[in-house]
Amino acid sequence: MTERSEGDEATPCQTQIALSDEDIRAAMAEIPGYLDINMGDFRELYHQAFRHAMERLAGRTIAGQMMLPATWTVRGEMLLDQVVEGMAARALKGLPVVDSAQRVVGVLTETDLLRHFGVTTFTQFLHRYLADPDVLEHSLHETTVAAVMTAPAITVGVDARFSRIVERFHVRAANRLPVVDRSGVLVGVLSRKDFIHAFHLEGLL
């Protein structure tokens, strides 16, 4: 297991989208005719320049620049009781599952845990727990992470660029991606929220 304190680690790379002269010139070239800079022209020019800036930044920003360190990892043979306790203590909604060589073999999320108990919401889980707490507690003490986790994990390479990252996020509608090297060894975690914030894509993805 690898443990770090979440919340006081380095923050993700914040990609600032600054329009360059090249972006503006490229945008101006796409607008036909004479530019009398009224509000409508300015809006069009801005949007075109912003698009060029996005394409420029997307071509050089990689997953490794936006990821955070994995604050905690677990092994498949661990029992759910200690893992659930650790997730609650660290306010984690999901985490990578690794083997002895730190290669990612799966992910464990709140959704996986709810599915294991045959419910879809936390309210349903509470209702079931109150109805028969002994059964649920025995399950936690007897079930391994490997029996519940989602496998294989959807991962992204540390050198992956914008389009590849978007593609991986759309697989299974993942909210976080383990970031791995070429050997599949975990090097960090990239959340959908951090990725969207880095590229100022709120409301688009």
N, C-alpha and C positions, 0 to 999 in steps of 0.2 A: 504494500500500500504506500502511496505517496500522499502526504498531507501538507497543505499550506493553508494559511488563513485567508478565507475569501473576504474580499472587501477592502483589504489593505495591501493588495498586490498592485502591480503596474496596471494602468488603464490601457485599453486597446488603442492602437494607432488611430488617431483622428485625422482622416484624410480631408484636408481643407480644399474645397473646390474654388480655386481662384482663376478668373478668366484671364487668359494671356492675350497679348496682341495677336498672336497667331489664331487663337480661337475666334476673336472678333473679326479679323480679316476674312477668315473662312466663312463665318456667318454672313458677312456683308456680301460676299461673292455669290451667295445662294439667293439673295433677294434681288429680283430683276428691277431694272429701271433706276431712276434717280431717287436717292434717299432724302426726303424732306423729313427730318426727324421730329415727327409728331409722336404722340403717346402710342399709337398703334404700331408705328414703325419701330419704336424703341422696344416694345414688348416682343415683337417678332425677332428683332436683332438679338435681344437678350436670350430668348429661348434657344435660338440657333447656336449662339455662342456657348450657352450652358451645355447644350448637347455635345458640342465639340470638346468642351472641357471634360465632360464625363467620359467620352470615348478615350481621350488622352490618358486620364487617370486610371481608367479601367485596364488599360493596356500595360500598366507598370506596377499596379498594386497587387500583392499576393496575400494568400491566407495567413502566412506566417507573420505579416505585419499587423494584422488585425486581431489575431487570436490572443486569448489569455492563458496563463498556465493552468493546467488541470489541478484544481484545489484538492481533489481527493479521487483516488481510483480504488476499485475493488476487484477481487478475484472471483471467478465463477464458483469456486468451492465454498465461499463464505456463506453463512446462514443469514436469512433475511432479518432476523431479529437485530443483530448488530449493525447491519447495513441500514435498515430503516431508522434506527436510532441515530446513526451518523448523518444520514440525509437530513433528518429533522434538526439536529444540532447545528448543521451548516446551512440550513435553508436551501437545500439543493432539490431541484425538481427532476434532475436526471444526472447521470454520470457514466463515464466509460468503464467497461469491464475489460481487464487486461489479463494476459497470461504471465508466466514467470519471467518472460523476456520483455515485458511491457508492450507487447503487440496487442492491438485492440481486437477483441473477439466478440464484443457485443456492447449494448448499452442497456442500462436499467433506468426506467423512468417511472414517474407516478402512474402513468397510464398502464404500464406493465403490472404494477402492483395491484391496481384496481381490478384489472382483468383477471389476475390470479385469484382474487377473492370473489369473482363473479359479479362485479358491480361496475358501473360506469361513472359514478359521481362519488365525491367524498361523503355527501349526505347519506347515500345508500350504504356506504361502508360503515358509517357510524350506526345506522339502524341495525345492520347485521351484527356489528360488534356488541351492541347493547343486548341484542336478542340471544347471542351465544358467544360470550367473550372467550370461553375456554377453547373452542374449536379454532378460533382465529389465532390465539396465542400459541397453540400447539403447531399450527401451520407455520408460523413465523420461526419457531424453534427447529422445525424439521425440514424446511424447504431451502434449497440452495439458490444462489443468484442465477446460476446457469439454467435452472429449471424455469425461470421467470423472464429472464432478459430477452430483448429483441436481438436476434442474430440472423445473418451477419449484420454488423453495424454499417450504417451509412457514414463513410469517412470522406475526408477531402485531403489532398496532398498539401504539404506545407508550401509548395511553389505554385499552387493552383491560382488562376487569375479569375477575374470577375465572372465571365460567362460560365466557367466550370463550377464556381461556388454557387451561383444561382441554380444551376442544374442540380447540384447535389441537395440543396435546400428543398427543392421541389419533390425529391424522392421521399415518399412517406410523409410529406409535409413536415420535415424535421425542424425543430426549433433550435437545435444546437448540433454542431458537427465536431466529432473528434478530428483533430488535425494530426496527420501522421507523416513520417518520412517514407522513403522509398521501400523500406523494409516492413512497413506497417506498424512501426513503433510510435507510440503516442508522444507528441511534442506539445500539445495544447488543445484548447477547445475554442471554437468560434461559434458564438450565439447569433441567431438571426437578428436579434435586436441590435447587437454591436455592428453587424455587417450593414444593416439598413442605416444606422446612425452615421457610420463612417462615410457612406456615399450619399447621405441626405435623401434617402429614398422613402421616407415616412409616407405611408398611404399608397405606395406603389407595389410593394411586395408583401 
